[in-house]
Amino acid sequence: MQKIIIEGGQSLKGEVTISGAKNAALPIMAASLLNSGENVISNTPRLKDISTMSSLLTHLGVGCQADDNKILLRTDSIHAIDAPYALVKTMRASVLVLGPLLARMGAAKVSLPGGCAIGARPINLHLMGFKKMGADITLSEGYIHIRAKKLKGASIYLDISTVTGTENLMMAAVLADGLTVIENAACEPEVVDLANALRAMGADIEGAGTPIIKIRGVSNLKPVTYKIIPDRIETGTFLIAAGITRGEIKIKGCNLDHLDALVAKLVEAGLHIQKEGGGLTVKAQKDLTSVDVKTVPYPGFPTDMQAQFMALMAVSNGTSTITENIFENRFMHVAEMRRMGADIRVEGATATVRGVASLKGAPVMATDLRASASLILAGLIARGTTVVDRVYHLDRGYERIEEKLKLLGARIRRIT
């Protein structure tokens, strides 16, 4: 079991480069199943989830070769259609092979997904869409069995805007007969990145990034060489790292346009954020002001930044309310922050955060990916030593975060 130890109180200064977006890389890796040949996906982060997806694709018959931040995927000999529980249980995104397998192989058998325990995330909307496209679906002993001789284009309305649902259905539709229209589609940049990768393969897609996506099926797709977009959540986490330590950081290789809602709230709290060359500079004044946020689907305030933002509000002047509208169990970090001296009260889906002068280092336990990042941030500003346990959550979504923070002046180390 690994832990991260932080000696807090250092103001971060320097440059950091953002890695590729995990949540864009995973569906694009799955999309390689749709063609036959050699795909090259660059700017892929070195993360546990990427390794898990590589293992799953290897099980299906894909030849996977990783070279630093580039992955070579050879997809000309797919020989399996099942995603076993042992590979799927740790990562919900494994369900993204359903659409490509169904479209190319006419069948798929995938274990019900796992991942962070942040709330119910059913895939019923994925299955509803597949059924409208002509698939036969059965559930047996924890596995989803799907078959379709040939998918047909369909009109699909998603009751809830779901990112993985939109991506799965989009991948299934690119080889279907006729026109598929997905309404109330997710608009996240990662969905747009997948659509751009599919278009580079030869898919006919329009409307990605809007609530209505139209896909006209084509007979086949070609292999692709594609570069993943920067990780907006990692960018946001480093913006808050600068704010919470009252530091000044230059962030390279990022796209600020993907973070409008977060940036607006950080500027309201007192951070100075300026585009500069191919990146941005963020500087925090000594006194920050509490602001209220509500998580909503993109382009609103992202649920994946809620925990990190709460850490910032815990040491800002005044009282803020943070409302979580996406996942019902995404306040599990609150109890750990309280151990560090944060003044937070939770009622239903709303947390009331009263800023305190300082936090104190303590042993804390990460409960999910973004919670682990929030505890790292809290430890950066806390007086004394913070020990963060269960950091395997962190390794699912942040590439070498302790090394990047150390280069900015943080006193942080990982131990076994």
N, C-alpha and C positions, 0 to 999 in steps of 0.2 A: 504493500500500500504506500503510495507516495503522498507527500504533503508539501505545501508551500509555506515558507516562513517569511514574514515581512517585518522589518523594523521601520515603523512609520515615521513621518515627519519631514520627509525630503520633498522639496519643491522640484517637480520634474522639468527638465529643460533639454532641448536637443531635437533631433530628427528621428522620425519613425516611418517605415514604409509599410503600407497596408497590403495584406495578402489577398488572394482571389477569394471570391464569395463561395463559401461552402454550399449555400442554398441554391446557387446557380450551377455549381460544378456537379452536384449529385444528379439532378434531372438530365443534364446534358450527357453525363456518362451513361445513364440509363438509355438515353435516346440513341446511343451508338448501336443498340440492338436492332434498330430499324433499317440499317444498311448492311452491306456485305463488303468488307475491305478493311483498310487501315485508317483509323481516326486518330488525330493528334490533338489533344486538349491541353492547352498551356495556361499558365497562371493558376494552376490548381494548388490549393493549400495542402500542406502536409499535416493531415489530421486523422484522428481515429475513424471518423465517419467516412472519409475518403478511402481508407484502407478496408473498411467493412464493405463498402460498395464494390471495391476492386475484387474482394474475395467472393462476393455474390456473383459478379459478372464472370469471374473465372470458373465458378461452379457451373454456370450456364454454358460455358464453352468459349468465352471471350479470352483472347490472349492479352493479358495486361502487363505492361512494362512501365514502371515509374522511373523517371530520370529528373531528380530535383523537383522542380515545380511543373513538370510536364508528364502527361500520361499518354502512352501509346496503347490503343485499343484495337485489336484485330478481331473482326466480327464475321468472318466468312465461314465459321463452322460451329454454329450454335447447336448444341446437342441435348440440352435439357430445358425444361419449361417450369421447373419447380424452384421456389425460394424457401429453403428449409428454416424451421424455427430457430435453429442454432445460429444462423446468420442474421435473421430478421429481428430477433428479440431485442437487440440493443439499439436499433436505429429505425425509426418510423419511416424514413425516406426510402427504405427497401421496397415499400409498396409501389414505388414508381416504375418498377419493371413490369407491372401488370399490363399497362397500356401498350408498351412496345412489344412484349411477348405475344399478346393477343393479336396485335396488328400483323406481325411478321409470321408467327408460328401457328396462329389460329387457336391457341390454348395457353393457359397459364395456371399454375398451382402455387399460391403464395400464402405463407403463414400470416395470420393477423399481426399487425405491426406493434413494435414496442417504442422505446425512446424515453425521453424525459417524462416523469410522472407529474405533469403540470395541469392535467385535466383531461376530460374525455375528448378525444379527437376521432370520432367515428369516420369510417370511409364509405358510409352508405351512399353519399352523393356520387362518389366514383362509380359504385356498382350500378346505381340508378342510370347513370349516363351510358355505361357499357350496355346495359339492358336495352336502352332506347336504340342503341346502334345495332341491336340484333344478337347480343351475346346471351348464352344460357349460363346461369350462375347458380352454384350450390355452395353451401357452407357445411363442412364436415370436420369434426375433431380439430378445430382451431385453424383450418385451412380454407382458403377461398379457391374454388375450382371454377374456371371460366372457359367456355368454348364458343367459337364462332367460325364457321367456314369462311365467311367474308363479311367484315363489318360494313354497315350501310350508314351513310350520312344521316344525321338527325338534328332536330332542334332540341337543345338541352338547356333547361333553366335550373340554375343552382340556387336552392333556397338560402344558402349561406355562401358568402364569398370565400372559397377555399383555395389555397395556393396549390397544394399537392393534387387536389381534385381537378383544378383547371389544367395543370400540367399533364396529368395522367390522361385525361380525355383528349387534350390537344395532340398528344403523341399517338393515341389510338386512331384519331381521325385523319392523320396525314396520309395513311394508306387505305382509308375506307373508300367505298364507292360513293361519289356524290358530295354534296355540301353538308358540312356540320356547322351549326351555329351554337356557340356557348354564350348564354346570357347570364348576367351577374358574375362574370368571370373576375378572378383576382387580377389586380392591376400592378402588382409588385414588380420592381426592376428585374428580379430573378425570373419571373414569367416572361418578360420581354426578352431577356437574354436567351432563354430556351427557344423562344420563337425565332430569334435571329439565327441561332445555331441550326434549327430545323430548316429555315429558309436557305441557309448556306448549303444544306444537304439536298435542296431541290424542292422543299415543301412549299405549298401555296397557302400562306397564312396572312390575314390582314386583321387589324384591330387590336393586336397585342398591346397591352398598356391601357386599354379602355375596357368598360364592362361588357362589350360585345365583341367576341372573336369569331371570325369566319374562316373555316378551313375547307378547301376543296381538295379532295383526295387525289393523289397521284399514284402511278403504277409502281414506282420504286424510288428509292433515295440513294444518293452517292455518299461515300465517306467524306469527312470534312477535317480541315485544320482550323481550330477555333481557339480564341483567347477569352477566358472567363473575366467577367467584370470584377471590380474591386469589392471587397466585403463592406457593405455599408454599416453593419452592426459592429464590426471591429473598429471602423472609423469613428462611430459614435462613442464607443467605449474609450478610445484614446482622447476624444474631445472632453469627455467627463473626467478622465485621468488628469488632464491639464487643469480643469476647473477645480476638482476636489483638492488638489495639492497647491492650488494658486500658482501654477507654473506657466510656462510658455513653450509650446511644442510646434514644430513644423511637421505636418503630416503629408507624406508623399504618396503618389499612386492611388489617390482616392477620387470619388465623384461626389461632390457636395450636393449636386442636384438631386441625389437620391435620398437626401436627409432634410428636406425643407422643414418639415414639422418639428423635428428634434432641434434643428438649428434655431428656429424661431423661439423655442422655449429656452434654450441655453442663452441666447442673446437677451431675452427678457430677464433671465436670472442674473445677468451681469458679465457674461463672457464676451470677449471680442474675437470674432471669427472673420478672417479675411482670405479670399482666394489669392493665391500667389503662385505664378508659374503653373506647374503641373500639379499643384497641391494646395494646401492652405496653411495658415498660421492661426493658432488659437492661444489667447492670453487671458488669464483670469485676474480680475481685481481682487483685492483683499476681502472685501465684504460682498457676498453674494445674496441675492434676494430669493425667497421662496416663491414658487409659482405652481399653479395647479395644472395637472395633465389628465387626459383620458385616453386610454389606448383604443384605437380603432383601426380597421384595415387601411392599407396604403391607399392614398398618400397621407393618411393621418399619422398620429404619433404611434410608433411601432411597439407592440407588446414585447418584442425582444430587447427593448431598451428601458423597460419599466423598472426593473430591479436596479440597474446601474444609475438611473436618474434618481431613484429613491435614496441611494447612498449619497448623492450630491445634496439632495434636499435635507438630509439628516444633519448636515453641517452648514446650512444656509440660514440667514436671518428670517425669522417669521415662521408661519405655519402654511403648509401646502397640503392639498388633497390629491391623492393619486387614485384614479378609478381604473380598474382592470376589467375591460369589456370583452376580452377575447377568451381567456382561459380561467376557469374557476379556481384552480389550485396554484395560482402563480404568486402567492404571497408567502411561500414557505421560507424565504430568506429573512422575513421580518423577525422571527424569533432569534435568529443568529445575530442580526444587527442590534437587537435589544441587549444581547450579551455584551456588546461593545459600547453600550451606553446610549444608543439611539432612542429617541422618544417617539414611538410609533404606535398608533392604535388602529386596529382593523375592525370595521363593521361591514359585514357583507362583502361587496366588491370594491369598497373604498378604504384606503389607508390614509389616516391623518398623521402627518409628519411635522413635529415641532422641532425646529432646528436647535441644536445644542452647540456649545462653544467648542467642544472637542469630543472625540471618541477615544476609547481605551482599548488597547490590544487585548485579545482573548483567543482561546481555542474555539474555532467555529467549524461547522460542517456544511459543505456544499450539498444542496439537494437537487439541483439541476444545472444545466449549462449556463444560463444567464445569471442565476443566483450565485454561482461560483465566481463569475466576473464581478458582481456587485460586492462580494466579500473581499476580493482582492483590492478593489477600489477603496473600500472602507479601511482596509489595513494600511493603505498607503498614507492616510492622513491620521490614523490612530496613534496615540502616545503609547510607546512600548511595543511589545511583540505580539503579532497576530499569527496564529497557526491555522491554515485552512486545510481541512481534511477532505477526502474523497475528490481529489482534483482530477480524477479520470473524467468527470463531467466536463471540466474545462478543456481537456484535450480533444473533445468532440468538435469544438467550434473555434478555438483560438490557436493559431500556429505560433509556438514558442513565445507565448505572451510574457513569461517571466524574463526571457532573454531580451525582448524588446524593451520592457520596463527598466531593466538593469542598465541598458544603454542610455536611458533618459535620466539616470541618477538614482533610481529606486534601490533600496537595500532589500533585495528579495532573492530567495534561493529555493531550490527544490531539493527535497531529501527523500530517501526511501526508508 
